[in-house]
Every structure is written in C-alpha cells, then in structure tokens.
Amino acid sequence: MRAVLMVVLLLPLVAGCATAQSSEEQFRVAWHGDGYAVTFSSQAPLADPRVRWTGAGKSGEIGAKLEAGAIDPMFTYSAKLPPEAERYTVGTRSFDLKTPPAANGTTRVVFLADMGIAPEAAKIAEVVRNLDPDLVLHGGDLSYAEGNVQEWNAWFRLIEPVASRAAWMPALGNHELVCFSFGVGPSPRECANEPRFVWQRFTLPNEPAFYYAFDWGPMRIVSIDTEAYHDKAHPDAKTDAAAQKRFLVDALADRPDSWNVVFFHRPVYSSSDAHGSDLVARADLEPVLDQGADLVLQGHDHMYERTWPLKGGAPSVGAATALKGTGAVYVVSGGAGRSLYEKFVEPAPAWSAFRKAAYHVTVLDVSPDRIDVRAVGTDGAVFDAYRLARDAGAAEADDGRALPGNATPDAGLLAVAVAGLAALAFARRRHPM
C-alpha cells in the first residue's frame, strides 16, 4: 500500500503534466445512507465510463455521469452504487469498500480539518491510513487550492488510499470560497464558480445544498455550513441560515437515541488567539445543539481543543467520562497540515477542558453504548482521551479497540511526499488561515 501511495503522490510532481490520458484516478467515495457514490477523474474525456460492482452474491455495471469538465481541465465522473455493493472496479483499478456498520454495530471514524498538501498534511494522510477508519469527516479547508487545479489534483491523490474505500465526507470551509488567479489554472470567470466547482468534485447527500445528514451505524451525522453566517464573494454559495437551522433541528430530532454528531468549519467554542469562537454562529446554533447534539467537531483554528459537556455555555460535567444527555462536547481539530496556531487566550475559559497546538487527527471509536474520543499526533501517540457513555456500565467497560501499534508515517514515503508536495503547496504565497 505504501508503494502505491508513493506513486500516487509522485503523479502531480511532473511539471506541465497536461498530456491527455484516459487513465482514471483520484477515486473517492461518499455514503448517501442507501449506498456509496463513487467519484473519479480523468485528464481526458471518457467515451463510456463504467463502474462495475460486486457484493452480497450479486454484481452489476453502472454508467458514470460527467460531473465537471467545462470549468475543470480534469473530467470528473460519478456513479451511485446499490447498497449491497462491497467492491467496485473502474478500468483496471478495483477497491474494496468499507461495509457500513449495523445500527447496533461498532465503527471507527476519523475527523480532521484544515489539511492542504504541505509536508505535515502528507504525514497526516499516512496516519489516517494507518488508523484504518471506516469513515472520515473533514471539517472544511480541504486542499487550499483556491482555484489551482494542479493542487486540487495533488490533494485528491494524497487522500485516495483512504478515500477510495472509506467515505470521505466534507463540510464547507472558508477556503472553499476563496479563488485567486495567478496566470495558471482557472480564469477569473471560472474562479467565480469555485464553490460549486468544489462540490462537483464530490457526490454528497442533499445536493446542491452545502449541508446534509446521514446515518452511520449507531450515529446520526450532520454537516453544517458555518459560512452561512459570513459574507461571501460568491453569491452562488450563500446558504440560507434559517433553512439550514430547520434542517439541523429535524435531523437531530429524527434519531434522539442515536449518537448525534455534528461537524462544521468555524468553531463556536475555541480559545485560540487566532480566530476563537464564532459568536454569531454560536448564538444561532447552540440552542439547537443543546437539545440534541452529543459531540460537535470543528476546524478553522489550527490546533486541538476539547470542552467539557456544555449546556447553555456552562460546563455540566468535569470528569474524563460524561453520560449521554449531560451536554454536547465541542472539539476543535484543525491540525491536519497547515501552519499551527500556537497562541491561546489566557487564562483558559471555564468550558475548556484540554488544548494543545499540535498536528493531529481526532479518532472516534463508536458503539451503541459509548464514544471513545482520542486525539492522535503525527507520531501515532494519543495526547488526549475522553469518553461519552450511555450509562454508568458503558462508562467503565473496556471495548479493547486499541489504536494501531505503529501509526507513525513511513519515513521513505514522507521524504518523497514532503519534497514534492511542499513545492506545490508553497508555489504561491497565501495566508495560512
């Protein structure tokens, strides 16, 4: 697998690699609640792209439709697979899908945000691969490509070893709404379509809206667009905050006994000195989150922070385990690759339980009875751990789901990735937000 990943990362490093090819690449899947959607790209249009699938003793073939090609030099295709699909093939490449967990099953979910393609992002990509998640939630600021197609391609190649098998589900970040033209890549006209251009590269539930919900085993997961509370340069991407809030109310009320996990980009609780808490979003969203959310995952600030369970902004529990219904725990996990924000507001607010400036991902091991939340650094070590439990018995139980013994990235792979990805990531000067 590491050899495959090395080849994938090397592909975008060839300068001027605009020679037309028919080979499919950049595979990623998304879960729609009733089956996977497969999305992939090609440097040239495909005459009759087909996705073959097998699973549950059945097989079939589905034609892929063109999602993007007019404003994107890469041609992007997608196909919706039936719920019984367990393996798919496009051209000569085949992938085994992560089987969705049963409602009473267990699952591993990784959350990360603010990634890009800098050297630390390559380390994070390998950490995620070693964690072998069933599902990845990405809390916005995906590639930081800002209209540069080559950097989008590099990012999709970076995540493909995981995203081709496990659903990679994004939320909209502020850098998905930024587009610059530097004489390469899109023209200013094409940059005006950047938000929709980003969403065309995924196939997600509830499109064309930038918010959605889906069930994953014992979890109800809701993705929210916090850019709805801020001015945008692209009116096409303006989410109706009131409509989104009604959607959130309904999504959380629909499965009150599930673990309700909400993720978005701008944090409503953060003590980072860089951005800090988004008070406008908090005022609108917190009353709803108080009623039904168990865990809220956020990005935007490039560090890690976890709150105590909160009700109305006040801590309700101050222990290493909290029972369901005692309040939502808010986690900022924006350390997936961009420059860290190392300064915090002092003293720490009463709601802040733990905070650290570190490159990391957040791992959720979920069962019907509990969620174990762990922050894992690029060295594979856990530096924060917390448990949400349904009852006192679940709070004390040991589920035995240890992290891999070696989550540390392969040194040889990273030597190649760091050199190549750094050249792309820093080819243009940009703010690290």
C-alpha positions in Angstrom: 0.0 0.0 0.0 2.8 2.4 0.8 4.4 1.8 -2.6 1.1 2.6 -4.2 0.7 5.8 -2.2 4.2 6.9 -3.2 3.3 6.5 -6.9 0.1 8.4 -6.3 1.9 11.3 -4.7 4.5 11.5 -7.4 2.0 11.9 -10.2 1.4 15.6 -9.7 5.1 16.4 -9.4 5.8 16.2 -13.1 5.9 19.8 -14.3 3.5 20.6 -17.1 1.8 17.2 -17.0 -1.0 18.3 -19.3 -0.6 15.4 -21.8 -4.1 13.9 -22.3 -4.6 10.5 -20.8 -7.6 8.2 -20.4 -6.5 6.7 -17.1 -9.0 7.1 -14.3 -7.6 8.4 -11.0 -8.4 10.4 -7.8 -11.0 7.9 -6.6 -13.2 8.8 -3.6 -16.5 7.6 -2.2 -19.3 9.2 -0.2 -22.0 7.5 1.8 -25.6 8.5 1.0 -27.4 6.4 3.5 -28.6 3.9 0.9 -25.4 3.2 -0.9 -22.0 4.6 -1.9 -21.4 7.1 -4.6 -18.1 6.7 -6.4 -16.4 9.8 -7.9 -13.2 9.8 -10.0 -11.4 12.0 -12.6 -9.5 11.7 -15.8 -7.3 14.0 -17.8 -9.3 13.4 -20.9 -13.0 12.7 -21.5 -14.0 9.1 -21.3 -16.2 7.7 -24.1 -18.3 5.3 -22.0 -17.1 5.3 -18.3 -18.5 2.3 -16.4 -18.4 1.2 -12.8 -18.6 -2.5 -12.1 -19.6 -3.7 -8.7 -19.9 -6.9 -6.7 -21.4 -7.7 -3.3 -23.8 -10.0 -1.4 -23.5 -12.6 -4.1 -24.6 -10.0 -6.8 -22.9 -8.0 -9.5 -23.7 -5.2 -11.9 -22.4 -2.4 -14.0 -23.4 1.3 -13.9 -22.7 4.1 -16.3 -20.9 7.0 -14.7 -22.1 10.5 -15.5 -20.0 13.6 -16.1 -20.0 15.9 -13.1 -17.4 18.5 -14.2 -15.4 19.2 -17.3 -16.4 22.6 -18.6 -14.5 24.7 -16.0 -12.1 22.0 -14.8 -9.3 20.6 -17.0 -9.9 17.3 -15.2 -13.0 15.5 -16.2 -14.9 14.3 -13.2 -17.4 11.4 -13.2 -19.7 9.8 -10.6 -21.9 6.8 -10.2 -24.3 5.7 -7.4 -23.8 2.1 -6.3 -26.6 -0.1 -4.8 -26.4 -0.7 -1.0 -25.2 -4.3 -1.4 -22.0 -3.2 -3.3 -18.8 -4.2 -1.5 -16.3 -3.9 -4.2 -16.1 -1.7 -7.4 -13.9 -1.6 -10.5 -13.3 1.2 -12.9 -11.0 0.5 -15.8 -8.2 -1.7 -14.4 -8.5 -0.5 -10.8 -10.6 -2.2 -8.1 -11.3 -1.2 -4.5 -13.0 -2.9 -1.5 -15.5 -0.7 0.2 -15.8 -0.3 3.9 -19.0 -2.1 4.8 -21.4 0.3 6.7 -21.9 -0.8 10.4 -25.3 -2.0 11.6 -27.3 0.2 13.9 -26.0 -1.9 16.8 -22.5 -2.3 15.5 -19.2 -0.6 16.1 -17.3 1.8 13.9 -14.1 3.9 13.7 -14.4 7.5 12.5 -11.6 10.0 11.9 -12.2 13.7 12.0 -9.7 16.2 10.6 -9.8 19.8 9.2 -7.5 22.4 7.6 -5.4 20.0 5.6 -3.9 21.2 2.3 -0.9 19.5 0.7 2.0 20.8 2.8 4.5 18.3 4.2 2.6 17.9 7.5 -0.5 17.0 5.5 1.4 14.1 4.0 2.2 12.8 7.4 -1.4 13.2 8.5 -2.6 11.3 5.4 -0.4 8.4 6.4 -1.6 8.5 10.0 -5.2 8.3 8.8 -4.3 5.3 6.5 -2.7 3.5 9.5 -5.8 4.2 11.7 -7.8 2.3 9.0 -11.1 4.3 9.6 -14.5 3.2 8.3 -15.4 6.8 7.7 -13.6 10.2 7.5 -15.3 13.5 8.3 -13.4 16.6 7.0 -14.3 19.8 8.7 -13.6 22.2 5.9 -10.5 23.8 4.3 -9.7 20.8 2.3 -6.9 21.4 -0.3 -6.3 25.2 0.0 -6.0 25.0 -3.8 -8.0 28.2 -4.2 -8.7 27.6 -7.9 -5.4 25.9 -8.7 -6.4 22.6 -10.4 -3.0 21.1 -10.0 -3.2 21.5 -6.3 -6.7 20.0 -6.2 -5.4 17.0 -8.1 -2.5 16.7 -5.7 -4.8 16.7 -2.7 -7.2 14.1 -4.2 -4.2 11.9 -4.9 -3.0 12.3 -1.4 -6.2 11.1 0.2 -7.1 8.4 -2.4 -5.6 5.5 -0.5 -8.3 6.0 2.2 -11.0 7.9 0.3 -11.3 5.3 -2.4 -12.5 2.7 0.2 -13.9 4.7 3.1 -16.4 7.6 2.7 -14.6 11.0 2.9 -17.4 13.4 3.9 -16.5 17.2 3.8 -18.0 20.3 5.3 -17.6 23.7 3.6 -14.8 25.8 4.9 -13.9 29.4 4.2 -11.1 28.4 1.9 -13.5 26.5 -0.3 -14.9 30.0 -1.0 -11.6 31.6 -2.0 -10.2 31.6 -5.5 -7.3 33.5 -6.9 -5.9 33.6 -10.5 -2.2 33.7 -10.9 -2.0 33.2 -14.7 -2.2 29.4 -14.2 -5.2 27.2 -13.7 -8.8 28.8 -13.9 -9.6 32.1 -15.3 -11.3 34.8 -13.2 -14.6 33.7 -14.7 -14.0 30.1 -13.7 -12.9 31.2 -10.2 -16.3 32.8 -9.7 -17.7 29.2 -9.8 -15.2 27.8 -7.3 -17.7 26.8 -4.6 -19.8 24.7 -7.0 -16.6 23.6 -8.7 -15.5 22.2 -5.3 -18.8 20.4 -4.7 -18.8 18.9 -8.2 -15.7 17.0 -7.2 -17.7 15.2 -4.5 -21.1 13.5 -4.7 -22.8 14.2 -1.4 -26.3 13.8 0.1 -28.7 16.8 -0.1 -27.0 18.4 -3.1 -27.0 21.2 -4.2 -27.2 22.4 -0.6 -23.9 22.7 1.4 -25.4 20.9 4.4 -26.5 17.3 4.7 -27.2 14.5 7.2 -26.7 10.7 7.1 -26.9 7.7 9.4 -23.8 5.6 10.0 -24.4 2.6 12.3 -25.3 3.9 15.8 -24.7 7.5 14.7 -26.6 10.3 13.1 -24.1 12.7 11.5 -24.9 16.2 10.3 -22.7 18.5 8.3 -23.3 22.3 8.6 -22.1 25.3 6.5 -20.9 27.9 9.0 -20.0 30.2 6.1 -23.8 30.9 6.1 -23.0 33.4 8.9 -20.4 35.3 6.9 -20.3 37.4 3.8 -19.1 35.6 0.7 -17.6 36.7 -2.6 -19.7 34.1 -4.4 -23.5 34.5 -4.1 -24.0 31.1 -5.6 -22.6 29.6 -2.4 -24.8 31.5 0.0 -26.5 29.1 2.3 -29.9 30.2 3.8 -29.0 30.0 7.5 -32.7 29.8 8.6 -33.3 26.8 6.2 -30.2 25.1 7.4 -31.2 25.6 11.1 -34.6 24.0 10.4 -32.7 21.1 8.7 -30.5 20.7 11.8 -33.5 20.7 14.2 -35.2 18.0 12.1 -32.0 15.9 11.7 -31.2 15.8 15.4 -34.8 15.2 16.4 -35.2 12.3 14.0 -32.9 9.9 15.9 -32.7 11.1 19.5 -31.5 7.8 20.8 -28.6 7.6 18.4 -25.2 9.3 19.0 -25.8 12.7 17.3 -22.6 14.1 15.9 -22.5 17.5 14.2 -19.4 18.8 12.3 -18.6 22.1 10.6 -15.7 24.5 10.0 -15.8 27.7 12.1 -15.7 26.8 15.8 -18.4 28.1 18.1 -16.1 27.2 21.1 -12.4 27.9 20.7 -9.9 29.7 22.9 -7.3 30.1 20.1 -5.9 33.6 19.8 -6.1 33.3 16.0 -9.9 33.1 15.3 -11.5 32.0 18.5 -15.2 31.4 19.0 -17.6 32.3 16.2 -20.1 34.1 18.4 -22.6 34.7 15.5 -22.8 31.1 14.6 -22.9 30.1 18.3 -25.9 32.4 19.0 -27.9 30.7 16.3 -26.7 27.1 16.5 -26.1 26.5 20.2 -29.8 26.3 21.3 -30.3 23.6 18.8 -27.1 21.7 19.6 -28.1 21.9 23.3 -31.3 20.0 22.6 -29.8 17.1 20.6 -26.1 17.0 19.9 -23.7 14.7 21.8 -20.5 15.7 20.0 -19.6 18.8 17.9 -16.5 18.6 15.7 -15.0 21.9 14.4 -12.0 23.2 12.4 -10.7 26.6 11.3 -8.3 27.1 14.3 -5.2 25.1 13.6 -4.8 23.4 17.0 -6.7 21.0 19.2 -9.2 21.8 22.0 -11.9 19.9 23.8 -14.6 21.4 26.0 -16.4 19.8 29.0 -20.0 18.8 28.2 -21.9 22.2 27.9 -25.4 23.2 28.4 -26.2 26.9 27.7 -22.4 27.5 27.5 -21.8 26.3 31.0 -19.9 23.0 31.9 -22.2 20.4 33.3 -19.6 17.7 34.0 -15.9 17.9 34.8 -14.7 14.4 34.5 -13.0 12.1 32.0 -16.3 10.5 31.1 -19.8 12.1 30.6 -23.1 10.4 30.2 -25.4 11.0 27.2 -27.7 13.9 27.7 -25.4 15.9 30.0 -24.5 18.3 27.2 -22.5 18.5 24.0 -18.8 18.2 23.9 -17.2 20.6 21.4 -13.8 19.6 19.8 -11.7 21.9 17.7 -9.5 19.7 15.5 -7.9 21.9 12.8 -4.3 20.5 12.9 -4.3 18.4 9.7 -1.5 20.1 7.9 -1.5 23.9 7.7 0.7 26.0 10.0 -0.2 25.7 13.6 -1.8 28.4 15.8 0.2 28.2 18.9 -1.2 31.0 21.0 -4.2 30.7 23.2 -6.4 33.1 25.1 -5.2 33.3 28.8 -6.5 32.2 31.2 -8.3 29.3 29.7 -12.1 29.7 29.8 -14.0 27.6 32.3 -15.5 25.5 29.4 -12.1 24.4 28.1 -11.0 21.0 29.3 -7.8 20.5 27.2 -6.0 22.3 24.5 -2.8 21.8 22.6 -1.1 23.2 19.4 -0.2 20.0 17.5 -0.7 18.3 14.2 -3.2 15.6 14.7 -6.5 13.9 13.9 -9.4 13.1 16.2 -10.4 9.4 16.3 -13.9 8.3 17.4 -14.4 4.6 18.3 -18.2 4.3 18.4 -20.6 1.7 19.7 -24.2 1.9 20.7 -23.1 2.3 24.3 -20.2 4.8 24.0 -17.9 7.0 22.0 -14.2 7.0 22.8 -12.6 10.3 21.6 -8.9 10.4 21.2 -6.5 13.0 19.7 -3.6 11.3 17.8 -0.5 13.2 16.8 1.7 12.5 13.8 3.9 10.3 16.0 0.9 8.0 16.5 0.7 8.8 20.2 -2.6 9.7 21.9 -2.4 13.1 23.7 -6.0 13.5 24.8 -8.7 11.0 25.5 -12.4 11.3 26.5 -15.4 9.0 26.7 -19.1 9.7 26.1 -21.2 6.9 27.6 -24.9 5.9 27.5 -24.9 4.7 31.2 -22.5 4.0 34.1 -21.8 0.5 32.9 -20.7 1.6 29.5 -18.6 4.3 31.1 -16.4 1.7 32.9 -16.3 -1.0 30.1 -13.2 -1.7 28.1 -14.0 -2.3 24.4 -10.5 -3.4 23.5 -10.3 -1.3 20.4 -6.7 -0.1 20.7 -5.1 2.2 18.1 -2.6 0.5 15.7 0.7 -0.1 17.3 2.5 1.9 14.6 0.6 4.9 13.4 3.8 6.7 12.5 4.2 7.6 8.9 6.8 5.7 6.8 10.0 7.7 6.6 10.8 6.8 3.0 7.4 7.7 1.7 7.4 11.0 3.6 10.8 12.0 2.2 9.3 11.9 -1.3 6.0 13.4 -0.3 7.5 16.3 1.7 9.7 17.4 -1.2 7.1 17.2 -3.9 4.1 18.4 -2.0 6.0 21.3 -0.4 6.9 22.5 -3.9 3.2 22.6 -4.9 1.9 23.9 -1.6 4.2 26.9 -1.4 4.4 27.8 -5.1 2.1 30.7 -4.3 2.1 32.9 -1.3 -1.1 32.7 0.7 -2.5 33.4 4.2 -2.4 30.2 6.4 -6.0 30.6 7.7 
